[in-house]
Amino acid sequence: MRLFVPEEFSLGTILELVVRFCGYSKALDAVAEVIWCKKSEEKTNYYEMGLKFIDIDFSKFTEFLLDCAAKEKKE
């Protein structure tokens, strides 16, 4: 996962995240590690960082994906 952030994070930093998806009411708890971080070329005064998920609630993530697929079928 890639994020834009206003400050630089050190490699190996462990982050506890609450991920919210647009149009979906439930949040997804996850733990991720910063695997790269660099000054953004796209956004001034921001950094881009890459995350590797260490722990994620796959049941909620699967539920989210199934819900998205169902909504696409309706459209």
N, C-alpha and C positions, 0 to 999 in steps of 0.2 A: 504494500500500500504506500502511496506517495501522498505527503501532506505539505501544505504551505504553512509556515509558522513564522512569527515575528522575531524569534530569537534562535540562536544556534544551539543545538544539542550535541553532546559528546557521543561518539560511537560507543555502543554497549549500554547506553542508558535504558533502563527498564521503565516502561510507562503503563499505568493502569488507565484504560480507556473506557469510555461509555460512547458507543457508536450509535448514532441516530440516523435513520434513512428518511429522506423526504417522502411524505405520504404514508408512512408506516408508524403506528403509535408505539410499538414496543422498542425498547433500547436493547443493545447488545453489549454485554460486558466482555472485555478482552484485556489481555496483557500482551504487550509487544516490546520488541527490542529495536533500538535505532541501529540500522546497519549502514547507513550513509547519511551525510548531511552536507549541503553545499549552498553557497549564496545563489539565490534564484536569478536567472536571466530573464524570467517572464514577469516577475513582480518586484518592483523597487522596494528596498528595505525589508525583504523577506528571505527566508531560507526554505529550501526544499529538503525534505528528509524521507528516507525510505524506512519502512518498518517491516519486521518479520514477526508474525504472530506466534507467541509462545503458548498462550492459553486462550481459547475462545469457546463460547457456548455454541457448539455446532447445532444443537437442537433448535435454538432460536434462529440461527443463521439459515438453516434448512427451511424452517417455517417461513422466514422472510422470502427466500427464493421461490418457494411454492406459491406464496401469495402473489408475488410479482408475475409468475407464469400464468396464474389464474386470471389476473387482471388483463394481461396481454391477450389471452384467448377471447375475452369479452369484447375487446376493441376491434 
